[in-house]
Structure formats: structure tokens, C-alpha cells
Amino acid sequence: MYDALNKGIHMAHGELIGNINTDDWYELNAVSRMVNLYHKENYDLAWSDIRIIKPSGNMIKKAHIGKLWTTSGFCHPTMFSKRSILLEFPYACCQMDDDFDMVTRAYKAGKKICLLNEVLANYNFGGMSTEKSIKKSVSRIKMKYRTYRRNDYSRFYWFYCVLIETVKFIAG
């Protein structure tokens, strides 16, 4: 998947690129809202809140960046980026969270990240990132931890990865 995205980025001609999953969808004003934010802030990367569609009921995941750099406020299907940033920090094509790895590398390089606290996309809950089994949870812990370590983050993040996957496993 990320190899195809990298190829598409090379072929693109626009200044901003959005990246949404095939089974997710933007709200009607999503592109114009992110373009307006870009004109106002001249961001390198930006993302917004997202509506998570689940059989048990919808929920809103708020976009945020906390004191610790974590995946908890990153909403990939709402992300827009300058094409030049995606060329400078291409997806690694290593694992499922290469999007977070790319954003982490840009963040560490001091690129400007903006957030928009409005729901701009809808995410269908399910798929590889949400499969519920101990084996899959352990696999995601290892994957997330590799991303943190590859980007020179503290070994402390192992505890964060375990905590997040445990909560996801219990809460469903």
C-alpha cells in the first residue's frame, strides 16, 4: 500500500495531498477546510478529528498532539500534507504504521503540524489495525515500538504501546 502511495505522490502535481483509506470518506467540506487552514497557517502536515463508525455506535477521535508524541491524536484518514514533505519523508514501506512513522520523522525534523478540531472524515472501524486477538495485539505492540525506536524515542514507549493495545483489546 505505501509503495503505491509513494508512487502516486511522485506522479501528483498538486501542492497538497490528502490520504484517505478506500472504505472511508470525507465530509463534504473536508478538502476546502484543509485548504483554508493551509492558506491561513502554511502548514507542512495537518489532520483533524475523525468519526469512527462502529456497529456498537459512532465515536469521535479528537486530533491532538500531547506532551508525549503518541498515536493517540493522529488521525491518518484526515491527514493532508504538502507534496514536498511527502517527497522529503517518503513512506518506509516496512509495516502497517508507516504513516505514523512518516509523520514522526517530519515532527522530529521540526516541520509545522497543524490540527483542526472538526470532524472531516469518517473511518470504518475494522480491518488489520483493529483485529481483536492476543496475537494481533502483540504484533501491533511490536510494530508501534519499532517505529518509536527507529525514530530514537525512549524505551519508555514500550509501556505506552502495551497500555494502548491492552485498552483497545479490553474496550474493543
N, C-alpha and C positions, 0 to 999 in steps of 0.2 A: 504494500500500500504506500509506504513512504517513498519508495523508489519512484512510483508513478507520480506522487506529488512533486518530488524534486524535478522530474522531467517536465511536468506541467508548469512549474514556476519558471523554468528556463524558457519555455515557449510563450509565456504570458507577456503582455505588453503594458498592462495597467500598472499604476503606481501602488495601489492597494490590492491585497489578495485576501479573500475570506476562505475559510476552510471548514466545511460542514460535512458531516457523515451522510451517506446516501439515504439513510432512513430517518433523518432528522430534517427539520425545516425551520426557515427564518420566519419571524413575524413580518408583516407587510412593510414596516418602516425600518427594518434592521439595517439594510445597506445604507440608506440615506442618513440614519442616525450615526453610524460609524464614520461615514464620510464627513458629516458635520463636525463630529468630535475631532477628526483628523485635521480639518481646516482650522479649528479652534486651538488645538493642542500640539499639532505636528508630531504625533506620537510615532514611535517605531513599531510598537505592538500594542494592541488593546483587546480587551474582551469584556463581556457584560454578564449580567445574571442570565440564568437559563432555567427553563421549566423542564422538570424531569417527569416524563409521562410513565406512570406505573399502573398496573392493574389495580393495586390497592388504593390508588389516589395520587394525584399530582402533587409535586412539591417544587419549591423554588430554591435553587442553589445560588447564593449570593457570590458575586465576584469580589474578591478582596486579596490584598497582599498583607500578611501579618508581619510581626517582628521576626518570626521564623519563616524561611522560604519553604512553603509546602504546596502540595497539590490541592489542598482543601478549598482554595478560592479560585483555582484555574478552571475555566470553562471552555475547553477546546472548540466545541461547535460554534461558539460566538466570537472566536478569535479572528482579528484582522491584523494584517502586518504589511509594512512596506515590502515591496518585492525585493528591494536591495538588502533588507535584513534577512529574508529567506534565502537569498543567494549567499550572503556572508555566513549564515549559520544553517547550512542545509540539514535536513533530517538525516540522522545517522544510519537509518535502515538496519537497526540492530534488534529492536524489540517493540512491543506494543505501545510503550510510553515515549516514543521518540519525539512526540510533540512537546511533552513537558521537558525533555532533555534540551530541545532547541530553545525553548523559552528560558530555561535555566542558563544556558550559555549566553544568551542575549542579556539577561538580567545581570549576570556576573560581569559582563563587559560594559555595564553602565548604560545600556540602551533605555530609552524613555518608554515606560509602560504606563498606559492609562486604563482606567476602569470606567465602565458606565453601569450604574446600578439601575438598569431597566432590563426587563426580560426581552431579549432579541431573538432567541431561538428556542426550539423545543427538541428535547432529547428523548428518544425512545429507550427506556430502561431495558437492558438485556444485552446479550452478546458476550464477547470474551471478557470484557472488563468487569462484568458483574456475575459471572458463573459462580454458583454457591457450592463449593466443596472445599474441604480442608486442603486437598492437593492444589487446587487452583489458587486458594488464598496464600498458601506458602509460595507458590510460583510468583504471585504478584508482589509479595513482600520482597523476595529476592530481586525481582526486576526493578522495583522502586529504589531499593537500597543500592543496586548497581548504578542507577542514574545519579543518586546523590554522591556516591564515592567517586564515580567517573568525573564529577564536577567539583571534586575536592571539598565536599561537605563533611562535617564531623561524623564519626561513628555513632554519635548520639541519634542520628536519623534512623538507625536500625530500630530503635524503640518506637519512633514515630510510625514507621512502616508497619510494625507489628500491631500497634494500637489501632491504626486506621483500618487495617484489614480485619482485625478482631471485631471492631464495631460494625463494619459492613457485614461480616458474617452473621453476627448476632441479630442486628437490626433488619437485615435483608435488604 
